[in-house]
Amino acid sequence: MEPLVAIVPAYELRFQSLFHTGRALAFPCDAAGSVHWQAMSERARSSFLRARDAVGIEFAQPAVRESELD
């Protein structure tokens, strides 16, 4: 009998585009929405800061959701 393995969901902080359906920026985070800043590349950090600054202009308020990536 195989041991049971707990599956821990991965989360993402998703900034949905206000103008382009299906377009969004998503960043790894915990269940509370805190991003893993140290694990992000410089490009990802730059994209995160741009999305955060463009909330209400280009992107909707970010939402925490279970990641679709494994």
PDB file of N, CA, C, O and CB in Angstrom:
ATOM      1  N   MET A   1       0.843  -1.174   0.000  1.00  0.00           N
ATOM      2  CA  MET A   1       0.000   0.000   0.000  1.00  0.00           C
ATOM      3  C   MET A   1       0.891   1.242   0.000  1.00  0.00           C
ATOM      4  O   MET A   1       1.827   1.344   0.794  1.00  0.00           O
ATOM      5  CB  MET A   1      -0.961  -0.004   1.220  1.00  0.00           C
ATOM      6  N   GLU A   2       0.591   2.185  -0.900  1.00  0.00           N
ATOM      7  CA  GLU A   2       1.385   3.410  -1.003  1.00  0.00           C
ATOM      8  C   GLU A   2       0.973   4.402   0.072  1.00  0.00           C
ATOM      9  O   GLU A   2      -0.206   4.491   0.417  1.00  0.00           O
ATOM     10  CB  GLU A   2       1.232   4.043  -2.395  1.00  0.00           C
ATOM     11  N   PRO A   3       1.943   5.156   0.609  1.00  0.00           N
ATOM     12  CA  PRO A   3       1.580   6.156   1.621  1.00  0.00           C
ATOM     13  C   PRO A   3       0.780   7.294   0.982  1.00  0.00           C
ATOM     14  O   PRO A   3       0.955   7.611  -0.195  1.00  0.00           O
ATOM     15  CB  PRO A   3       2.850   6.715   2.316  1.00  0.00           C
ATOM     16  N   LEU A   4      -0.082   7.887   1.765  1.00  0.00           N
ATOM     17  CA  LEU A   4      -0.855   9.023   1.287  1.00  0.00           C
ATOM     18  C   LEU A   4       0.044  10.247   1.203  1.00  0.00           C
ATOM     19  O   LEU A   4       0.847  10.502   2.101  1.00  0.00           O
ATOM     20  CB  LEU A   4      -2.065   9.295   2.208  1.00  0.00           C
ATOM     21  N   VAL A   5      -0.093  10.991   0.134  1.00  0.00           N
ATOM     22  CA  VAL A   5       0.699  12.194  -0.060  1.00  0.00           C
ATOM     23  C   VAL A   5      -0.264  13.374  -0.077  1.00  0.00           C
ATOM     24  O   VAL A   5      -1.239  13.395  -0.828  1.00  0.00           O
ATOM     25  CB  VAL A   5       1.548  12.124  -1.382  1.00  0.00           C
ATOM     26  N   ALA A   6       0.030  14.346   0.762  1.00  0.00           N
ATOM     27  CA  ALA A   6      -0.815  15.542   0.792  1.00  0.00           C
ATOM     28  C   ALA A   6      -0.517  16.391  -0.438  1.00  0.00           C
ATOM     29  O   ALA A   6       0.641  16.638  -0.775  1.00  0.00           O
ATOM     30  CB  ALA A   6      -0.582  16.364   2.100  1.00  0.00           C
ATOM     31  N   ILE A   7      -1.558  16.822  -1.088  1.00  0.00           N
ATOM     32  CA  ILE A   7      -1.411  17.692  -2.241  1.00  0.00           C
ATOM     33  C   ILE A   7      -1.627  19.123  -1.764  1.00  0.00           C
ATOM     34  O   ILE A   7      -2.706  19.479  -1.290  1.00  0.00           O
ATOM     35  CB  ILE A   7      -2.414  17.309  -3.386  1.00  0.00           C
ATOM     36  N   VAL A   8      -0.595  19.926  -1.897  1.00  0.00           N
ATOM     37  CA  VAL A   8      -0.670  21.317  -1.484  1.00  0.00           C
ATOM     38  C   VAL A   8      -0.918  22.160  -2.724  1.00  0.00           C
ATOM     39  O   VAL A   8      -0.096  22.171  -3.641  1.00  0.00           O
ATOM     40  CB  VAL A   8       0.631  21.766  -0.744  1.00  0.00           C
ATOM     41  N   PRO A   9      -2.032  22.857  -2.762  1.00  0.00           N
ATOM     42  CA  PRO A   9      -2.321  23.650  -3.954  1.00  0.00           C
ATOM     43  C   PRO A   9      -1.337  24.801  -4.114  1.00  0.00           C
ATOM     44  O   PRO A   9      -0.900  25.398  -3.130  1.00  0.00           O
ATOM     45  CB  PRO A   9      -3.743  24.188  -3.896  1.00  0.00           C
ATOM     46  N   ALA A  10      -1.002  25.098  -5.331  1.00  0.00           N
ATOM     47  CA  ALA A  10      -0.173  26.251  -5.636  1.00  0.00           C
ATOM     48  C   ALA A  10      -1.112  27.396  -5.982  1.00  0.00           C
ATOM     49  O   ALA A  10      -2.168  27.183  -6.579  1.00  0.00           O
ATOM     50  CB  ALA A  10       0.836  25.953  -6.807  1.00  0.00           C
ATOM     51  N   TYR A  11      -0.734  28.584  -5.615  1.00  0.00           N
ATOM     52  CA  TYR A  11      -1.581  29.751  -5.860  1.00  0.00           C
ATOM     53  C   TYR A  11      -0.874  30.746  -6.764  1.00  0.00           C
ATOM     54  O   TYR A  11       0.350  30.747  -6.898  1.00  0.00           O
ATOM     55  CB  TYR A  11      -1.973  30.424  -4.537  1.00  0.00           C
ATOM     56  N   GLU A  12      -1.689  31.592  -7.378  1.00  0.00           N
ATOM     57  CA  GLU A  12      -1.155  32.669  -8.191  1.00  0.00           C
ATOM     58  C   GLU A  12      -1.953  33.937  -7.916  1.00  0.00           C
ATOM     59  O   GLU A  12      -3.147  33.891  -7.620  1.00  0.00           O
ATOM     60  CB  GLU A  12      -1.192  32.302  -9.696  1.00  0.00           C
ATOM     61  N   LEU A  13      -1.270  35.057  -8.020  1.00  0.00           N
ATOM     62  CA  LEU A  13      -1.909  36.356  -7.943  1.00  0.00           C
ATOM     63  C   LEU A  13      -2.098  36.797  -9.378  1.00  0.00           C
ATOM     64  O   LEU A  13      -1.131  37.035 -10.101  1.00  0.00           O
ATOM     65  CB  LEU A  13      -1.064  37.398  -7.102  1.00  0.00           C
ATOM     66  N   ARG A  14      -3.360  36.905  -9.787  1.00  0.00           N
ATOM     67  CA  ARG A  14      -3.680  37.124 -11.203  1.00  0.00           C
ATOM     68  C   ARG A  14      -4.239  38.525 -11.425  1.00  0.00           C
ATOM     69  O   ARG A  14      -5.217  38.930 -10.796  1.00  0.00           O
ATOM     70  CB  ARG A  14      -4.688  36.070 -11.697  1.00  0.00           C
ATOM     71  N   PHE A  15      -3.597  39.253 -12.332  1.00  0.00           N
ATOM     72  CA  PHE A  15      -4.042  40.572 -12.756  1.00  0.00           C
ATOM     73  C   PHE A  15      -4.696  40.412 -14.127  1.00  0.00           C
ATOM     74  O   PHE A  15      -4.003  40.235 -15.129  1.00  0.00           O
ATOM     75  CB  PHE A  15      -2.848  41.603 -12.801  1.00  0.00           C
ATOM     76  N   GLN A  16      -6.019  40.472 -14.172  1.00  0.00           N
ATOM     77  CA  GLN A  16      -6.766  40.291 -15.414  1.00  0.00           C
ATOM     78  C   GLN A  16      -6.805  41.609 -16.189  1.00  0.00           C
ATOM     79  O   GLN A  16      -7.049  42.666 -15.607  1.00  0.00           O
ATOM     80  CB  GLN A  16      -8.206  39.784 -15.124  1.00  0.00           C
ATOM     81  N   SER A  17      -6.565  41.545 -17.500  1.00  0.00           N
ATOM     82  CA  SER A  17      -6.640  42.723 -18.339  1.00  0.00           C
ATOM     83  C   SER A  17      -8.065  43.262 -18.363  1.00  0.00           C
ATOM     84  O   SER A  17      -9.023  42.491 -18.416  1.00  0.00           O
ATOM     85  CB  SER A  17      -6.159  42.403 -19.759  1.00  0.00           C
ATOM     86  N   LEU A  18      -8.207  44.576 -18.324  1.00  0.00           N
ATOM     87  CA  LEU A  18      -9.528  45.202 -18.412  1.00  0.00           C
ATOM     88  C   LEU A  18     -10.030  45.279 -19.845  1.00  0.00           C
ATOM     89  O   LEU A  18     -11.224  45.473 -20.077  1.00  0.00           O
ATOM     90  CB  LEU A  18      -9.488  46.593 -17.812  1.00  0.00           C
ATOM     91  N   PHE A  19      -9.124  45.127 -20.811  1.00  0.00           N
ATOM     92  CA  PHE A  19      -9.481  45.355 -22.206  1.00  0.00           C
ATOM     93  C   PHE A  19      -9.356  44.137 -23.109  1.00  0.00           C
ATOM     94  O   PHE A  19      -9.946  44.114 -24.189  1.00  0.00           O
ATOM     95  CB  PHE A  19      -8.641  46.433 -22.747  1.00  0.00           C
ATOM     96  N   HIS A  20      -8.607  43.130 -22.696  1.00  0.00           N
ATOM     97  CA  HIS A  20      -8.370  41.957 -23.549  1.00  0.00           C
ATOM     98  C   HIS A  20      -8.798  40.690 -22.804  1.00  0.00           C
ATOM     99  O   HIS A  20      -8.089  40.207 -21.922  1.00  0.00           O
ATOM    100  CB  HIS A  20      -6.865  41.866 -23.968  1.00  0.00           C
ATOM    101  N   THR A  21      -9.948  40.171 -23.166  1.00  0.00           N
ATOM    102  CA  THR A  21     -10.447  38.950 -22.544  1.00  0.00           C
ATOM    103  C   THR A  21      -9.431  37.830 -22.705  1.00  0.00           C
ATOM    104  O   THR A  21      -8.908  37.605 -23.797  1.00  0.00           O
ATOM    105  CB  THR A  21     -11.801  38.540 -23.152  1.00  0.00           C
ATOM    106  N   GLY A  22      -9.161  37.142 -21.629  1.00  0.00           N
ATOM    107  CA  GLY A  22      -8.218  36.035 -21.680  1.00  0.00           C
ATOM    108  C   GLY A  22      -6.769  36.438 -21.459  1.00  0.00           C
ATOM    109  O   GLY A  22      -5.909  35.570 -21.313  1.00  0.00           O
ATOM    110  N   ARG A  23      -6.486  37.709 -21.431  1.00  0.00           N
ATOM    111  CA  ARG A  23      -5.113  38.164 -21.204  1.00  0.00           C
ATOM    112  C   ARG A  23      -4.963  38.582 -19.742  1.00  0.00           C
ATOM    113  O   ARG A  23      -5.798  39.306 -19.200  1.00  0.00           O
ATOM    114  CB  ARG A  23      -4.747  39.347 -22.159  1.00  0.00           C
ATOM    115  N   ALA A  24      -3.900  38.118 -19.124  1.00  0.00           N
ATOM    116  CA  ALA A  24      -3.657  38.437 -17.719  1.00  0.00           C
ATOM    117  C   ALA A  24      -2.179  38.220 -17.414  1.00  0.00           C
ATOM    118  O   ALA A  24      -1.458  37.580 -18.178  1.00  0.00           O
ATOM    119  CB  ALA A  24      -4.553  37.568 -16.780  1.00  0.00           C
ATOM    120  N   LEU A  25      -1.753  38.758 -16.301  1.00  0.00           N
ATOM    121  CA  LEU A  25      -0.425  38.473 -15.758  1.00  0.00           C
ATOM    122  C   LEU A  25      -0.643  37.747 -14.443  1.00  0.00           C
ATOM    123  O   LEU A  25      -1.474  38.162 -13.635  1.00  0.00           O
ATOM    124  CB  LEU A  25       0.435  39.791 -15.562  1.00  0.00           C
ATOM    125  N   ALA A  26       0.092  36.671 -14.223  1.00  0.00           N
ATOM    126  CA  ALA A  26      -0.065  35.882 -13.008  1.00  0.00           C
ATOM    127  C   ALA A  26       1.314  35.615 -12.397  1.00  0.00           C
ATOM    128  O   ALA A  26       2.295  35.375 -13.101  1.00  0.00           O
ATOM    129  CB  ALA A  26      -0.808  34.547 -13.307  1.00  0.00           C
ATOM    130  N   PHE A  27       1.351  35.667 -11.062  1.00  0.00           N
ATOM    131  CA  PHE A  27       2.607  35.509 -10.335  1.00  0.00           C
ATOM    132  C   PHE A  27       2.408  34.527  -9.191  1.00  0.00           C
ATOM    133  O   PHE A  27       1.375  34.565  -8.522  1.00  0.00           O
ATOM    134  CB  PHE A  27       3.119  36.872  -9.804  1.00  0.00           C
ATOM    135  N   PRO A  28       3.379  33.646  -8.954  1.00  0.00           N
ATOM    136  CA  PRO A  28       3.258  32.695  -7.849  1.00  0.00           C
ATOM    137  C   PRO A  28       3.094  33.433  -6.521  1.00  0.00           C
ATOM    138  O   PRO A  28       3.749  34.446  -6.277  1.00  0.00           O
ATOM    139  CB  PRO A  28       4.489  31.769  -7.797  1.00  0.00           C
ATOM    140  N   CYS A  29       2.216  32.913  -5.671  1.00  0.00           N
ATOM    141  CA  CYS A  29       2.002  33.518  -4.363  1.00  0.00           C
ATOM    142  C   CYS A  29       1.533  32.446  -3.392  1.00  0.00           C
ATOM    143  O   CYS A  29       1.358  31.285  -3.763  1.00  0.00           O
ATOM    144  CB  CYS A  29       0.973  34.677  -4.443  1.00  0.00           C
ATOM    145  N   ASP A  30       1.330  32.855  -2.134  1.00  0.00           N
ATOM    146  CA  ASP A  30       0.757  31.931  -1.160  1.00  0.00           C
ATOM    147  C   ASP A  30      -0.761  32.155  -1.119  1.00  0.00           C
ATOM    148  O   ASP A  30      -1.287  32.981  -1.865  1.00  0.00           O
ATOM    149  CB  ASP A  30       1.402  32.133   0.263  1.00  0.00           C
ATOM    150  N   ALA A  31      -1.445  31.438  -0.268  1.00  0.00           N
ATOM    151  CA  ALA A  31      -2.908  31.513  -0.214  1.00  0.00           C
ATOM    152  C   ALA A  31      -3.401  32.901   0.188  1.00  0.00           C
ATOM    153  O   ALA A  31      -4.546  33.255  -0.091  1.00  0.00           O
ATOM    154  CB  ALA A  31      -3.446  30.478   0.762  1.00  0.00           C
ATOM    155  N   ALA A  32      -2.548  33.687   0.838  1.00  0.00           N
ATOM    156  CA  ALA A  32      -2.929  35.038   1.258  1.00  0.00           C
ATOM    157  C   ALA A  32      -2.644  36.079   0.181  1.00  0.00           C
ATOM    158  O   ALA A  32      -3.020  37.241   0.334  1.00  0.00           O
ATOM    159  CB  ALA A  32      -2.196  35.413   2.535  1.00  0.00           C
ATOM    160  N   GLY A  33      -1.985  35.681  -0.906  1.00  0.00           N
ATOM    161  CA  GLY A  33      -1.694  36.608  -1.989  1.00  0.00           C
ATOM    162  C   GLY A  33      -0.320  37.254  -1.927  1.00  0.00           C
ATOM    163  O   GLY A  33      -0.024  38.160  -2.706  1.00  0.00           O
ATOM    164  N   SER A  34       0.518  36.797  -1.010  1.00  0.00           N
ATOM    165  CA  SER A  34       1.886  37.325  -0.927  1.00  0.00           C
ATOM    166  C   SER A  34       2.745  36.662  -1.995  1.00  0.00           C
ATOM    167  O   SER A  34       2.866  35.438  -2.039  1.00  0.00           O
ATOM    168  CB  SER A  34       2.496  37.092   0.491  1.00  0.00           C
ATOM    169  N   VAL A  35       3.341  37.484  -2.854  1.00  0.00           N
ATOM    170  CA  VAL A  35       4.169  36.938  -3.928  1.00  0.00           C
ATOM    171  C   VAL A  35       5.510  36.471  -3.386  1.00  0.00           C
ATOM    172  O   VAL A  35       5.978  36.948  -2.352  1.00  0.00           O
ATOM    173  CB  VAL A  35       4.378  37.981  -5.033  1.00  0.00           C
ATOM    174  N   HIS A  36       6.117  35.539  -4.092  1.00  0.00           N
ATOM    175  CA  HIS A  36       7.429  34.997  -3.731  1.00  0.00           C
ATOM    176  C   HIS A  36       8.491  35.850  -4.425  1.00  0.00           C
ATOM    177  O   HIS A  36       9.099  35.426  -5.408  1.00  0.00           O
ATOM    178  CB  HIS A  36       7.561  33.473  -4.138  1.00  0.00           C
ATOM    179  N   TRP A  37       8.702  37.047  -3.903  1.00  0.00           N
ATOM    180  CA  TRP A  37       9.560  38.058  -4.526  1.00  0.00           C
ATOM    181  C   TRP A  37      10.959  37.530  -4.830  1.00  0.00           C
ATOM    182  O   TRP A  37      11.462  37.739  -5.934  1.00  0.00           O
ATOM    183  CB  TRP A  37       9.661  39.273  -3.628  1.00  0.00           C
ATOM    184  N   GLN A  38      11.590  36.862  -3.892  1.00  0.00           N
ATOM    185  CA  GLN A  38      12.967  36.383  -4.073  1.00  0.00           C
ATOM    186  C   GLN A  38      13.081  35.321  -5.162  1.00  0.00           C
ATOM    187  O   GLN A  38      14.140  35.171  -5.772  1.00  0.00           O
ATOM    188  CB  GLN A  38      13.496  35.823  -2.768  1.00  0.00           C
ATOM    189  N   ALA A  39      12.012  34.593  -5.407  1.00  0.00           N
ATOM    190  CA  ALA A  39      12.039  33.529  -6.414  1.00  0.00           C
ATOM    191  C   ALA A  39      11.751  34.051  -7.821  1.00  0.00           C
ATOM    192  O   ALA A  39      11.893  33.319  -8.800  1.00  0.00           O
ATOM    193  CB  ALA A  39      11.032  32.452  -6.055  1.00  0.00           C
ATOM    194  N   MET A  40      11.347  35.312  -7.917  1.00  0.00           N
ATOM    195  CA  MET A  40      10.990  35.874  -9.216  1.00  0.00           C
ATOM    196  C   MET A  40      12.224  36.376  -9.955  1.00  0.00           C
ATOM    197  O   MET A  40      13.171  36.876  -9.349  1.00  0.00           O
ATOM    198  CB  MET A  40       9.983  37.010  -9.045  1.00  0.00           C
ATOM    199  N   SER A  41      12.192  36.234 -11.265  1.00  0.00           N
ATOM    200  CA  SER A  41      13.265  36.791 -12.090  1.00  0.00           C
ATOM    201  C   SER A  41      13.120  38.313 -12.123  1.00  0.00           C
ATOM    202  O   SER A  41      12.082  38.853 -11.738  1.00  0.00           O
ATOM    203  CB  SER A  41      13.231  36.194 -13.540  1.00  0.00           C
ATOM    204  N   GLU A  42      14.143  38.984 -12.574  1.00  0.00           N
ATOM    205  CA  GLU A  42      14.090  40.446 -12.684  1.00  0.00           C
ATOM    206  C   GLU A  42      12.959  40.869 -13.631  1.00  0.00           C
ATOM    207  O   GLU A  42      12.260  41.849 -13.371  1.00  0.00           O
ATOM    208  CB  GLU A  42      15.450  41.004 -13.185  1.00  0.00           C
ATOM    209  N   ARG A  43      12.789  40.140 -14.704  1.00  0.00           N
ATOM    210  CA  ARG A  43      11.715  40.436 -15.659  1.00  0.00           C
ATOM    211  C   ARG A  43      10.342  40.269 -15.014  1.00  0.00           C
ATOM    212  O   ARG A  43       9.453  41.096 -15.216  1.00  0.00           O
ATOM    213  CB  ARG A  43      11.829  39.528 -16.892  1.00  0.00           C
ATOM    214  N   ALA A  44      10.172  39.204 -14.243  1.00  0.00           N
ATOM    215  CA  ALA A  44       8.899  38.972 -13.562  1.00  0.00           C
ATOM    216  C   ALA A  44       8.628  40.068 -12.533  1.00  0.00           C
ATOM    217  O   ALA A  44       7.494  40.531 -12.406  1.00  0.00           O
ATOM    218  CB  ALA A  44       8.896  37.592 -12.881  1.00  0.00           C
ATOM    219  N   ARG A  45       9.652  40.481 -11.803  1.00  0.00           N
ATOM    220  CA  ARG A  45       9.485  41.568 -10.833  1.00  0.00           C
ATOM    221  C   ARG A  45       9.037  42.849 -11.532  1.00  0.00           C
ATOM    222  O   ARG A  45       8.146  43.549 -11.051  1.00  0.00           O
ATOM    223  CB  ARG A  45      10.799  41.815 -10.063  1.00  0.00           C
ATOM    224  N   SER A  46       9.653  43.145 -12.653  1.00  0.00           N
ATOM    225  CA  SER A  46       9.302  44.336 -13.416  1.00  0.00           C
ATOM    226  C   SER A  46       7.851  44.256 -13.896  1.00  0.00           C
ATOM    227  O   SER A  46       7.115  45.240 -13.813  1.00  0.00           O
ATOM    228  CB  SER A  46      10.256  44.509 -14.613  1.00  0.00           C
ATOM    229  N   SER A  47       7.443  43.102 -14.390  1.00  0.00           N
ATOM    230  CA  SER A  47       6.066  42.904 -14.853  1.00  0.00           C
ATOM    231  C   SER A  47       5.081  43.029 -13.691  1.00  0.00           C
ATOM    232  O   SER A  47       4.005  43.609 -13.843  1.00  0.00           O
ATOM    233  CB  SER A  47       5.918  41.527 -15.530  1.00  0.00           C
ATOM    234  N   PHE A  48       5.448  42.488 -12.540  1.00  0.00           N
ATOM    235  CA  PHE A  48       4.596  42.576 -11.357  1.00  0.00           C
ATOM    236  C   PHE A  48       4.385  44.033 -10.956  1.00  0.00           C
ATOM    237  O   PHE A  48       3.257  44.460 -10.707  1.00  0.00           O
ATOM    238  CB  PHE A  48       5.210  41.784 -10.189  1.00  0.00           C
ATOM    239  N   LEU A  49       5.474  44.789 -10.897  1.00  0.00           N
ATOM    240  CA  LEU A  49       5.374  46.196 -10.507  1.00  0.00           C
ATOM    241  C   LEU A  49       4.545  46.993 -11.514  1.00  0.00           C
ATOM    242  O   LEU A  49       3.761  47.862 -11.131  1.00  0.00           O
ATOM    243  CB  LEU A  49       6.772  46.811 -10.373  1.00  0.00           C
ATOM    244  N   ARG A  50       4.721  46.693 -12.802  1.00  0.00           N
ATOM    245  CA  ARG A  50       3.935  47.364 -13.841  1.00  0.00           C
ATOM    246  C   ARG A  50       2.458  47.043 -13.683  1.00  0.00           C
ATOM    247  O   ARG A  50       1.620  47.942 -13.754  1.00  0.00           O
ATOM    248  CB  ARG A  50       4.420  46.952 -15.240  1.00  0.00           C
ATOM    249  N   ALA A  51       2.128  45.770 -13.470  1.00  0.00           N
ATOM    250  CA  ALA A  51       0.725  45.370 -13.301  1.00  0.00           C
ATOM    251  C   ALA A  51       0.134  46.008 -12.051  1.00  0.00           C
ATOM    252  O   ALA A  51      -0.990  46.510 -12.078  1.00  0.00           O
ATOM    253  CB  ALA A  51       0.603  43.835 -13.221  1.00  0.00           C
ATOM    254  N   ARG A  52       0.874  45.989 -10.977  1.00  0.00           N
ATOM    255  CA  ARG A  52       0.385  46.576  -9.722  1.00  0.00           C
ATOM    256  C   ARG A  52       0.087  48.068  -9.888  1.00  0.00           C
ATOM    257  O   ARG A  52      -0.920  48.572  -9.391  1.00  0.00           O
ATOM    258  CB  ARG A  52       1.415  46.367  -8.596  1.00  0.00           C
ATOM    259  N   ASP A  53       0.977  48.759 -10.591  1.00  0.00           N
ATOM    260  CA  ASP A  53       0.797  50.198 -10.800  1.00  0.00           C
ATOM    261  C   ASP A  53      -0.318  50.517 -11.798  1.00  0.00           C
ATOM    262  O   ASP A  53      -0.818  51.641 -11.822  1.00  0.00           O
ATOM    263  CB  ASP A  53       2.095  50.811 -11.281  1.00  0.00           C
ATOM    264  N   ALA A  54      -0.710  49.549 -12.615  1.00  0.00           N
ATOM    265  CA  ALA A  54      -1.726  49.773 -13.645  1.00  0.00           C
ATOM    266  C   ALA A  54      -3.112  49.249 -13.256  1.00  0.00           C
ATOM    267  O   ALA A  54      -4.012  49.191 -14.094  1.00  0.00           O
ATOM    268  CB  ALA A  54      -1.289  49.122 -14.931  1.00  0.00           C
ATOM    269  N   VAL A  55      -3.284  48.864 -11.974  1.00  0.00           N
ATOM    270  CA  VAL A  55      -4.600  48.409 -11.514  1.00  0.00           C
ATOM    271  C   VAL A  55      -5.579  49.566 -11.648  1.00  0.00           C
ATOM    272  O   VAL A  55      -5.312  50.678 -11.194  1.00  0.00           O
ATOM    273  CB  VAL A  55      -4.543  47.890 -10.034  1.00  0.00           C
ATOM    274  N   GLY A  56      -6.708  49.290 -12.273  1.00  0.00           N
ATOM    275  CA  GLY A  56      -7.734  50.292 -12.497  1.00  0.00           C
ATOM    276  C   GLY A  56      -7.547  51.052 -13.803  1.00  0.00           C
ATOM    277  O   GLY A  56      -8.451  51.759 -14.249  1.00  0.00           O
ATOM    278  N   ILE A  57      -6.380  50.908 -14.413  1.00  0.00           N
ATOM    279  CA  ILE A  57      -6.088  51.580 -15.681  1.00  0.00           C
ATOM    280  C   ILE A  57      -6.032  50.549 -16.804  1.00  0.00           C
ATOM    281  O   ILE A  57      -6.708  50.681 -17.825  1.00  0.00           O
ATOM    282  CB  ILE A  57      -4.751  52.369 -15.597  1.00  0.00           C
ATOM    283  N   GLU A  58      -5.221  49.531 -16.596  1.00  0.00           N
ATOM    284  CA  GLU A  58      -5.036  48.470 -17.587  1.00  0.00           C
ATOM    285  C   GLU A  58      -5.459  47.102 -17.051  1.00  0.00           C
ATOM    286  O   GLU A  58      -5.871  46.230 -17.816  1.00  0.00           O
ATOM    287  CB  GLU A  58      -3.580  48.421 -18.031  1.00  0.00           C
ATOM    288  N   PHE A  59      -5.354  46.920 -15.723  1.00  0.00           N
ATOM    289  CA  PHE A  59      -5.661  45.634 -15.091  1.00  0.00           C
ATOM    290  C   PHE A  59      -6.693  45.792 -13.988  1.00  0.00           C
ATOM    291  O   PHE A  59      -6.783  46.843 -13.354  1.00  0.00           O
ATOM    292  CB  PHE A  59      -4.393  45.001 -14.527  1.00  0.00           C
ATOM    293  N   ALA A  60      -7.475  44.732 -13.764  1.00  0.00           N
ATOM    294  CA  ALA A  60      -8.421  44.689 -12.654  1.00  0.00           C
ATOM    295  C   ALA A  60      -7.656  44.433 -11.360  1.00  0.00           C
ATOM    296  O   ALA A  60      -6.476  44.086 -11.387  1.00  0.00           O
ATOM    297  CB  ALA A  60      -9.504  43.594 -12.884  1.00  0.00           C
ATOM    298  N   GLN A  61      -8.337  44.607 -10.226  1.00  0.00           N
ATOM    299  CA  GLN A  61      -7.730  44.271  -8.939  1.00  0.00           C
ATOM    300  C   GLN A  61      -7.263  42.814  -8.999  1.00  0.00           C
ATOM    301  O   GLN A  61      -7.981  41.960  -9.520  1.00  0.00           O
ATOM    302  CB  GLN A  61      -8.741  44.497  -7.752  1.00  0.00           C
ATOM    303  N   PRO A  62      -6.081  42.523  -8.479  1.00  0.00           N
ATOM    304  CA  PRO A  62      -5.598  41.149  -8.557  1.00  0.00           C
ATOM    305  C   PRO A  62      -6.432  40.210  -7.689  1.00  0.00           C
ATOM    306  O   PRO A  62      -7.002  40.609  -6.673  1.00  0.00           O
ATOM    307  CB  PRO A  62      -4.135  41.082  -8.137  1.00  0.00           C
ATOM    308  N   ALA A  63      -6.484  38.965  -8.118  1.00  0.00           N
ATOM    309  CA  ALA A  63      -7.229  37.940  -7.388  1.00  0.00           C
ATOM    310  C   ALA A  63      -6.311  36.754  -7.136  1.00  0.00           C
ATOM    311  O   ALA A  63      -5.515  36.375  -7.995  1.00  0.00           O
ATOM    312  CB  ALA A  63      -8.504  37.500  -8.173  1.00  0.00           C
ATOM    313  N   VAL A  64      -6.431  36.177  -5.955  1.00  0.00           N
ATOM    314  CA  VAL A  64      -5.683  34.969  -5.624  1.00  0.00           C
ATOM    315  C   VAL A  64      -6.515  33.781  -6.083  1.00  0.00           C
ATOM    316  O   VAL A  64      -7.712  33.703  -5.806  1.00  0.00           O
ATOM    317  CB  VAL A  64      -5.360  34.886  -4.084  1.00  0.00           C
ATOM    318  N   ARG A  65      -5.875  32.865  -6.783  1.00  0.00           N
ATOM    319  CA  ARG A  65      -6.573  31.655  -7.226  1.00  0.00           C
ATOM    320  C   ARG A  65      -5.606  30.493  -7.285  1.00  0.00           C
ATOM    321  O   ARG A  65      -4.391  30.681  -7.334  1.00  0.00           O
ATOM    322  CB  ARG A  65      -7.232  31.870  -8.600  1.00  0.00           C
ATOM    323  N   GLU A  66      -6.151  29.298  -7.279  1.00  0.00           N
ATOM    324  CA  GLU A  66      -5.295  28.127  -7.421  1.00  0.00           C
ATOM    325  C   GLU A  66      -4.674  28.169  -8.804  1.00  0.00           C
ATOM    326  O   GLU A  66      -5.341  28.475  -9.793  1.00  0.00           O
ATOM    327  CB  GLU A  66      -6.092  26.800  -7.199  1.00  0.00           C
ATOM    328  N   SER A  67      -3.394  27.857  -8.858  1.00  0.00           N
ATOM    329  CA  SER A  67      -2.673  27.890 -10.114  1.00  0.00           C
ATOM    330  C   SER A  67      -3.091  26.743 -11.004  1.00  0.00           C
ATOM    331  O   SER A  67      -3.352  25.635 -10.536  1.00  0.00           O
ATOM    332  CB  SER A  67      -1.182  27.848  -9.872  1.00  0.00           C
ATOM    333  N   GLU A  68      -3.151  27.021 -12.294  1.00  0.00           N
ATOM    334  CA  GLU A  68      -3.475  25.978 -13.261  1.00  0.00           C
ATOM    335  C   GLU A  68      -2.220  25.253 -13.704  1.00  0.00           C
ATOM    336  O   GLU A  68      -2.297  24.258 -14.425  1.00  0.00           O
ATOM    337  CB  GLU A  68      -4.198  26.569 -14.469  1.00  0.00           C
ATOM    338  N   LEU A  69      -1.065  25.743 -13.279  1.00  0.00           N
ATOM    339  CA  LEU A  69       0.211  25.117 -13.641  1.00  0.00           C
ATOM    340  C   LEU A  69       0.618  24.143 -12.563  1.00  0.00           C
ATOM    341  O   LEU A  69       0.377  24.383 -11.380  1.00  0.00           O
ATOM    342  CB  LEU A  69       1.315  26.176 -13.854  1.00  0.00           C
ATOM    343  N   ASP A  70       1.231  23.052 -12.960  1.00  0.00           N
ATOM    344  CA  ASP A  70       1.725  22.076 -11.990  1.00  0.00           C
ATOM    345  C   ASP A  70       3.167  22.318 -11.689  1.00  0.00           C
ATOM    346  O   ASP A  70       3.761  21.594 -10.891  1.00  0.00           O
ATOM    347  CB  ASP A  70       1.535  20.663 -12.492  1.00  0.00           C
TER     348      ASP A  70
END
